[in-house]
Amino acid sequence: MPNLRFRGVRTPTGNCRELVKFDDRDSPCYTGFNRVFAEAYRVAESRFQDPSQVAACVDELMATAQYDGLNHVGGVCFVDLPILRPQDEVIDTDTFIAEKQRILAANNAALASRVAATQAANNPQGRALPEHEGLRWRTRFVVASHAELQHHTAYRVGDFGFAYMRMRDPELPDGTLIQLIDIYHDGGETVEEGLVEGRDAAELMADLLALSAYAPADVIDVIGTSPTKWSVGQSIEVATFSVNSRNSPVRVLPQTFEGLRSAAKLEALHSVRIGLTAMSPAHSFAAFWNAAEQIAHKTAKANKWHRITKCKVCETEANAGLDLRRAFAKIYETARFGSELFDQHRQLRGKIQHGAASDRIKEQREIELQLGLVRAAATTAAVLDSGVQPQTADRMSVERWPVIVWTCNAKEGGTAQVTFSRAKIEFAAGGLPAAICGDEERGAFAGCSYQMLPNTLILPPFD
């Protein structure tokens, strides 16, 4: 079992033990590797479809690939019965120990340097380009992702506006980065409407981060919306979601789950949970619609409801698939709603799915008004399909997006006077039919404290 020192990035073949390699991607051994490795995959994928054949081809190409990093030590390890490559070298124990200590020290130094550079670049008062600060609003939020953004550099976020990363926390053990981001945007006449658009812009930013890093991303906090800048003596309004709200817990007994049917559409239950949990009203609406659609498909199939079309020329009738409209009508009827509401929700779902709305603020308001109703229809369908009884029919609960507005006056010396202005607190309509629910009641409370000040990170920089 020899001690090996290898150059470049790829570890020796065989069972590696006590592997120690340079972690910093800026280390010399990584120079040129990403480009060569990516090109090897492109060539392999152009030749083969089967994943195992692609992987074998990549290994074959990389065995002879040349890149500048091969001129530099990449790491050391023990290997049982190694098949030595040109970049592998057998070393003695003393050399192995010395190289291991050198690499570990370099890794520690690189980590400390990276942390110091990040802390030096972090600045919550960072400014945007003048044309971006000329937009109406700045929404500040925190996102968790594996995408590392450059500090204080503009990133276009679709047609919303432009995003700037202001602060980044040290990397978590799983590689997740927590980053504070500002989005400069122009939609909405009032600060409340600006907050609604800013929340949607933050969600799109998380979508882009997830796609670009091919890894999870999530908005973990929307701090609030403010004008992009202000000056001494100026009064501005800022909006947050920081209203005190509480929906009381509901007691659930052990026998509650015993009614779960083996034939239940479990995907629909999952969609209902997503709808009840989603931070975005649009995402919540889409999830409830998916739940209803999943059960409608099952219902139409079980009842053999099909759409029949007739040829205009020969009048021959043909089966055009399941009659989901009939199944949806049954779902809405069971939830005590009319078929006209189904048509309205279907059109709204189309706007969400295909982005056809020309007025984003108006569409969001429509979604929020209809959300409680589609929630009741989908949940009723899931209850009857699964056999699990909700313990409460009461859905007059506080919505997840109550808004509070503060008035802020900039003073000399960099201070500000912050006072409560107003709050927008709405309760959800659309309770479940009492016949399918238990007897528990749900209490709901919402309010705001005049002494509860907003997070100071919401305040824009002084001009």
C-alpha positions in Angstrom: 0.0 0.0 0.0 2.2 2.9 -1.3 2.0 6.5 -0.4 1.1 8.5 -3.5 1.4 12.2 -4.4 -0.6 13.1 -7.5 -0.7 16.2 -9.7 -3.8 17.8 -11.0 -7.3 17.3 -9.6 -8.4 13.7 -10.3 -7.4 11.2 -7.6 -5.5 8.0 -8.4 -7.4 4.9 -9.3 -8.0 2.3 -6.6 -9.1 2.5 -2.9 -7.8 5.8 -1.7 -7.2 6.2 2.0 -6.3 9.3 4.0 -6.9 11.4 1.0 -5.9 15.0 1.4 -6.2 17.4 -1.5 -6.3 21.2 -2.1 -9.9 22.4 -1.5 -9.5 25.9 -2.9 -10.6 26.0 -6.5 -8.1 28.8 -7.1 -5.2 26.5 -6.2 -2.7 26.0 -9.1 -3.7 22.3 -9.6 -7.2 23.3 -10.7 -6.0 25.6 -13.5 -7.7 24.6 -16.7 -9.4 21.5 -15.2 -13.0 22.7 -15.4 -12.8 23.6 -19.1 -11.2 20.2 -20.0 -13.5 18.2 -17.9 -16.6 19.9 -19.3 -15.4 19.5 -22.8 -14.8 15.8 -22.2 -18.4 15.4 -21.1 -19.6 17.3 -24.2 -17.7 14.9 -26.5 -18.9 11.8 -24.6 -22.5 12.9 -24.7 -22.2 13.5 -28.4 -21.1 9.9 -28.9 -23.3 8.0 -26.4 -26.7 8.1 -24.8 -26.3 5.5 -22.0 -25.0 7.2 -18.8 -22.5 4.4 -18.1 -21.0 4.7 -21.6 -20.8 8.4 -21.2 -18.9 8.0 -17.9 -16.5 5.5 -19.3 -15.8 7.8 -22.3 -15.1 10.7 -20.0 -12.6 8.6 -18.0 -10.9 7.6 -21.2 -10.7 11.2 -22.4 -9.5 12.5 -19.1 -6.7 9.9 -18.9 -4.9 11.6 -21.7 -6.3 15.2 -21.3 -3.7 17.9 -20.7 -4.3 21.1 -18.6 -2.0 23.4 -16.7 -3.0 22.1 -13.3 -1.2 18.8 -14.1 2.1 20.7 -13.4 1.1 21.2 -9.8 0.6 18.9 -6.8 -3.1 18.2 -6.2 -2.9 15.9 -3.1 -1.7 12.8 -1.4 -3.2 9.5 -0.3 -2.7 5.8 0.4 -3.8 3.4 -2.4 -4.1 -0.3 -2.4 -2.7 -1.9 -5.6 -2.6 1.3 -7.5 -2.5 1.6 -11.3 0.0 4.4 -11.6 -0.7 7.3 -14.0 1.9 9.7 -15.4 0.8 12.3 -12.8 1.2 9.8 -9.8 4.4 9.5 -7.8 5.3 7.0 -5.0 6.7 8.9 -2.0 8.1 7.8 1.4 6.2 8.2 4.7 8.1 11.3 5.8 7.4 13.1 2.5 3.7 12.0 2.7 3.4 13.5 6.2 5.1 16.7 5.2 2.9 17.1 2.1 -0.2 16.4 4.0 0.6 19.1 6.6 1.4 21.5 3.8 -1.9 21.0 2.0 -3.9 21.2 5.2 -2.2 24.4 6.1 -2.9 25.8 2.6 -6.5 24.8 2.9 -6.9 26.6 6.3 -5.2 29.7 5.0 -7.4 29.7 1.9 -10.5 29.4 4.0 -9.4 32.2 6.3 -8.5 34.4 3.3 -11.9 33.7 1.7 -13.8 34.5 4.9 -11.8 37.8 5.3 -12.4 38.8 1.7 -16.1 38.2 2.1 -16.4 40.1 5.3 -14.5 43.0 3.7 -16.8 43.1 0.7 -20.0 42.8 2.8 -21.8 46.1 3.0 -25.5 46.4 3.6 -25.3 50.1 2.6 -23.9 49.3 -0.9 -25.3 51.5 -3.7 -26.7 50.5 -7.1 -26.0 52.1 -10.5 -27.7 55.5 -10.8 -30.1 54.2 -13.4 -31.2 51.4 -11.1 -31.6 53.7 -8.1 -33.8 55.7 -10.4 -36.4 53.0 -10.2 -39.1 53.3 -7.6 -38.5 50.5 -5.1 -35.8 48.5 -3.4 -36.9 45.1 -1.9 -34.4 43.4 0.4 -34.5 39.7 1.1 -32.4 36.8 2.2 -31.9 33.7 0.1 -30.2 30.3 0.7 -28.7 28.7 -2.3 -25.5 27.1 -3.8 -25.1 30.0 -6.2 -22.3 32.4 -5.3 -23.0 35.9 -6.5 -20.5 38.7 -6.9 -20.8 41.5 -4.4 -22.5 44.8 -5.4 -22.8 43.7 -9.1 -26.0 44.1 -11.1 -27.9 40.9 -12.1 -30.9 41.3 -14.3 -34.0 39.6 -12.9 -36.3 39.2 -15.9 -38.6 42.2 -16.4 -38.7 43.0 -12.7 -35.5 44.9 -12.5 -31.9 44.3 -11.2 -30.5 42.5 -8.2 -27.4 43.2 -6.1 -25.9 40.9 -3.5 -24.9 42.9 -0.5 -23.8 40.4 2.2 -22.9 36.7 2.3 -22.5 34.6 5.5 -19.8 31.9 5.7 -20.6 28.7 3.8 -22.6 26.2 5.7 -21.3 22.6 6.0 -23.5 21.4 3.1 -22.2 24.2 0.8 -25.3 26.4 1.2 -24.7 30.2 1.0 -26.9 32.7 2.9 -26.9 35.9 1.0 -28.6 39.3 1.5 -29.9 40.6 -1.8 -31.5 43.9 -3.0 -33.8 44.0 -6.0 -34.5 47.4 -7.6 -37.8 47.4 -9.4 -40.6 49.8 -10.5 -44.0 48.1 -10.2 -46.8 49.3 -8.0 -48.1 52.7 -7.1 -47.9 52.2 -3.3 -45.3 50.7 -1.1 -47.7 47.8 -0.3 -47.9 47.0 -4.0 -44.2 47.4 -4.3 -43.8 44.8 -1.5 -46.0 42.4 -3.4 -44.0 42.7 -6.6 -40.7 42.6 -4.6 -41.8 39.3 -3.1 -42.5 37.8 -6.5 -39.1 39.2 -7.8 -37.4 37.5 -4.9 -39.0 34.2 -5.8 -37.9 34.5 -9.4 -34.4 35.3 -8.2 -34.4 32.1 -6.2 -35.6 30.2 -9.2 -32.7 31.6 -11.3 -30.2 30.7 -8.5 -31.5 27.2 -8.3 -31.3 26.7 -12.1 -27.9 28.3 -12.5 -26.3 26.3 -9.7 -28.5 23.1 -10.4 -29.1 22.9 -6.6 -31.8 23.9 -4.1 -32.6 27.6 -3.4 -35.1 29.3 -1.2 -36.2 32.7 -0.1 -35.9 32.5 3.7 -36.9 36.1 4.6 -38.4 39.1 2.8 -37.1 41.9 5.0 -39.2 44.6 3.2 -39.6 47.2 0.5 -38.5 50.9 0.6 -37.7 53.6 -1.9 -34.3 53.1 -3.5 -32.7 56.1 -1.6 -33.5 59.0 0.6 -31.9 62.2 2.0 -31.9 64.2 5.2 -35.3 65.8 5.9 -37.1 63.5 3.6 -40.0 61.3 4.8 -40.5 57.9 3.2 -42.7 54.8 3.7 -41.4 51.3 4.1 -43.4 48.1 4.1 -42.8 44.7 5.7 -44.7 41.4 6.4 -43.9 41.8 10.1 -47.4 41.8 11.5 -48.1 39.8 14.7 -50.4 37.0 13.7 -51.4 33.6 15.2 -53.6 30.8 14.1 -54.3 28.6 17.1 -53.2 24.9 17.0 -55.8 22.2 16.4 -55.9 19.1 18.5 -55.4 15.9 16.5 -56.2 12.5 18.0 -54.5 9.2 17.2 -57.5 7.8 15.4 -57.5 10.7 12.9 -55.2 8.9 10.5 -56.9 5.5 10.7 -59.3 6.4 7.9 -56.5 6.8 5.3 -57.6 4.7 2.3 -55.1 2.5 0.6 -56.4 3.8 -2.8 -56.0 7.4 -1.8 -54.4 9.8 -4.3 -51.4 10.6 -2.1 -50.0 13.0 -4.7 -53.1 15.2 -4.0 -52.4 15.2 -0.3 -48.9 16.3 -1.0 -50.1 19.1 -3.3 -52.5 20.3 -0.6 -49.7 20.5 1.9 -47.6 22.5 -0.6 -50.6 24.8 -1.1 -51.0 25.3 2.7 -47.3 26.0 3.1 -46.2 28.0 0.1 -44.9 31.5 0.7 -46.2 32.8 -2.7 -49.9 33.2 -3.3 -49.4 32.1 -6.9 -47.5 29.0 -5.9 -50.1 28.2 -3.3 -53.0 28.6 -5.9 -51.1 26.4 -8.4 -50.6 23.7 -5.8 -54.2 23.6 -4.8 -55.3 23.5 -8.5 -52.9 20.5 -9.0 -54.5 18.7 -6.1 -57.9 19.2 -7.6 -56.8 18.2 -11.0 -55.2 15.0 -9.7 -58.4 13.9 -8.0 -60.5 15.0 -11.0 -58.4 12.7 -13.3 -58.9 9.8 -10.8 -62.7 10.6 -10.6 -63.2 10.7 -14.3 -61.3 7.5 -14.9 -63.2 5.6 -12.1 -66.6 6.8 -13.5 -65.5 6.3 -17.1 -66.4 9.9 -18.0 -65.1 10.7 -21.4 -65.4 13.6 -23.8 -67.0 12.7 -27.1 -66.3 14.7 -30.2 -68.3 14.6 -33.5 -66.8 15.1 -36.9 -68.4 18.2 -38.6 -68.3 16.4 -42.0 -69.3 12.8 -41.4 -70.7 13.2 -37.9 -68.6 10.3 -36.7 -68.2 10.3 -32.9 -64.8 9.7 -31.3 -63.4 9.4 -27.7 -61.4 12.6 -27.0 -60.1 11.5 -23.6 -61.3 11.9 -20.0 -64.0 14.5 -19.2 -62.1 16.4 -16.6 -64.5 19.3 -16.7 -67.3 17.0 -15.5 -65.1 15.7 -12.7 -64.1 19.3 -11.7 -67.7 20.3 -11.6 -68.4 17.5 -9.1 -65.5 18.7 -7.0 -66.7 22.3 -6.9 -70.3 21.2 -6.3 -69.2 19.0 -3.3 -67.4 22.1 -1.9 -70.7 24.0 -2.3 -69.4 26.2 -5.1 -70.9 26.7 -8.6 -69.4 25.7 -11.9 -68.8 29.4 -12.8 -66.2 29.6 -10.1 -64.4 26.6 -11.7 -64.2 28.5 -15.0 -62.9 31.6 -13.2 -60.2 29.5 -11.4 -59.2 27.7 -14.6 -58.6 31.0 -16.3 -56.6 32.3 -13.3 -54.6 29.1 -13.3 -53.8 29.7 -16.9 -52.5 33.1 -16.2 -50.2 31.7 -13.4 -49.1 28.8 -15.5 -48.4 30.7 -18.8 -47.6 34.2 -17.5 -50.3 35.8 -19.7 -51.3 38.6 -17.3 -50.4 42.1 -18.4 -51.0 43.7 -15.0 -49.0 41.8 -12.4 -50.3 43.7 -9.4 -54.0 43.2 -10.5 -53.3 39.5 -11.1 -51.8 39.1 -7.6 -54.8 40.7 -6.1 -57.1 38.4 -8.0 -55.1 35.4 -6.8 -55.3 36.5 -3.2 -59.0 37.0 -3.4 -59.7 33.6 -4.9 -57.0 31.6 -3.0 -59.3 30.7 -0.1 -61.9 29.3 -2.4 -59.7 27.1 -4.5 -58.1 26.0 -1.3 -61.5 24.8 0.1 -62.4 23.0 -3.2 -59.1 21.2 -3.4 -58.9 20.3 0.3 -62.5 19.0 0.3 -61.7 16.8 -2.7 -58.6 15.5 -1.0 -60.5 14.8 2.3 -63.2 12.7 0.5 -60.6 10.9 -1.5 -58.2 10.1 1.4 -60.7 9.4 4.1 -58.8 11.5 6.6 -61.0 14.0 8.4 -59.8 17.6 9.2 -60.5 18.3 12.8 -61.7 21.8 12.0 -63.8 23.4 9.3 -62.8 26.9 10.2 -60.6 28.7 7.7 -61.2 32.2 8.8 -57.5 32.4 9.6 -54.9 35.1 9.1 -53.3 35.0 5.7 -49.6 34.5 5.4 -49.0 37.9 3.8 -50.2 40.7 6.2 -48.4 44.0 5.5 -47.4 46.8 7.9 -46.2 50.2 6.7 -43.9 52.5 8.6 -43.1 56.2 8.0 -39.4 57.1 8.3 -37.9 60.5 8.6 -34.2 61.0 7.9 -32.4 63.1 10.5 -29.0 64.8 10.7 -26.1 62.5 11.8 -27.4 59.4 10.1 -30.4 58.8 12.4 -34.0 58.2 11.5 -37.4 58.6 13.2 -39.6 55.6 12.5 -43.3 55.6 13.3 -46.2 53.3 12.6 -48.4 54.3 9.7 -50.9 51.6 8.8 -51.4 47.8 8.5 -53.2 45.6 6.0 -54.4 42.4 7.6 -56.8 40.1 5.8 -58.5 36.9 6.8 -59.0 34.0 4.4 -62.5 33.1 3.3 -63.4 29.6 2.1 -64.0 27.2 5.0 -64.5 23.5 4.5 -68.0 21.9 4.6 -68.8 21.1 8.2 -70.1 17.6 7.3 -66.6 16.4 6.5 -64.8 17.9 9.5 -64.5 17.5 13.2 -65.7 19.8 15.9 -62.5 21.7 16.8 -62.5 25.5 16.5 -59.6 27.6 15.3 -58.8 30.9 16.9 -57.1 33.6 14.8 -55.4 36.8 16.0 -53.7 39.5 14.1 -52.3 42.9 15.2 -49.3 45.1 15.4 -47.4 46.8 18.1 -46.6 50.5 17.9 -43.3 49.7 19.8 -42.2 47.0 17.4 -39.8 48.7 14.9 -38.9 47.2 11.6 -35.5 45.5 10.9 -33.1 48.5 10.3 -31.8 46.6 7.2 -35.0 47.8 5.4 -33.8 51.4 5.4 -32.2 52.6 2.2 -28.9 54.4 2.1 -28.8 58.2 2.5 -28.3 60.1 -0.7 
